[in-house]
Amino acid sequence: SGLSKRPAPPTKAIWVDAFLVDDAMSWVSKQSGPVIVWYQSRAVEEALRQRGMTVYGAGQNPPMQGHTCAMSIAAHGVGKNLQHGWSKQLVLEMPSSGKVWEQLLGRTHRPGQEADVVEAVVYQHTRAYSGALCKSVEDAEYIQDTTGNRQKLLFCTYS
């Protein structure tokens, strides 16, 4: 029982390969107009910040008018109205929950959105990320079947 009272050891992210963040920064630089880069982990948050990206993590409120920035999915995936100024987003670390996807896509795909299309680019470079998307779609189908509420993830166009 004494083990449960010990503090967690300090951790530090050590990047094996910076491909994901470097590729994301390259992709963002080629976009016209503001982009939201969604992330989940502190390691990715710090890597984006080190490369000059404006980052809004936990406890920080993003502006309501669009400019290119990164946002934490956990901190800003619910309750934010981000449809004014943003219609394009890049999801670096994929959630595996249909419910989380509904909230994430719903930040920009909602009444008041002026763009004809809301776009979410999602990295699928590992088996885990591909599996997470499949699980999310299954979750969204279950939610839609049981509640009758249309799920944004189910009326996306995939390419």
Long-range contacts (C-beta under 8 A, 24 or more apart in sequence): 13-41, 13-42, 13-43, 13-46, 13-47, 15-43, 15-47, 18-47, 19-125, 20-44, 20-92, 20-123, 20-125, 21-47, 21-48, 21-51, 21-92, 22-51, 23-123, 24-48, 24-90, 24-92, 24-123, 25-51, 25-53, 27-90, 27-121, 28-53, 28-68, 28-90, 31-68, 31-88, 33-66, 33-87, 33-88, 34-66, 34-67, 34-68, 34-69, 34-85, 34-86, 34-88, 35-68, 35-86, 35-88, 35-89, 35-90, 36-68, 36-69, 36-70, 36-71, 36-82, 36-86, 36-88, 36-89, 36-90, 36-107, 36-108, 37-68, 37-69, 37-70, 37-71, 37-89, 37-90, 37-92, 38-70, 38-71, 38-72, 38-73, 38-77, 38-89, 38-90, 38-91, 38-92, 38-93, 38-104, 39-70, 39-71, 39-72, 39-73, 39-92, 39-93, 40-72, 40-73, 40-74, 40-92, 40-93, 40-95, 41-93, 44-92, 44-93, 45-70, 45-72, 73-100, 73-104, 76-107, 77-103, 77-104, 77-107, 78-103, 80-107, 81-107, 81-110, 81-112, 82-107, 82-108, 83-107, 83-108, 83-109, 83-110, 83-111, 83-112, 83-113, 83-114, 84-112, 84-114, 87-113, 87-114, 87-115, 87-117, 87-118, 87-119, 88-118, 88-119, 88-120, 88-121, 89-119, 89-120, 89-121, 90-120, 90-121, 90-122, 90-123, 91-120, 91-121, 91-122, 91-123, 92-123, 94-122, 94-123, 94-129, 94-132, 94-133, 94-136, 95-132, 95-136, 96-131, 96-132, 96-133, 96-135, 96-136, 97-135, 97-136, 97-139, 98-136, 98-137, 98-138, 98-139, 98-140, 98-141, 98-142, 98-143, 98-151, 98-153, 99-139, 99-143, 100-136, 101-136, 101-139, 101-140, 101-151, 101-152, 101-153, 102-140, 102-143, 102-151, 102-152, 102-153, 105-152, 105-153, 105-156, 106-152, 109-152, 120-156
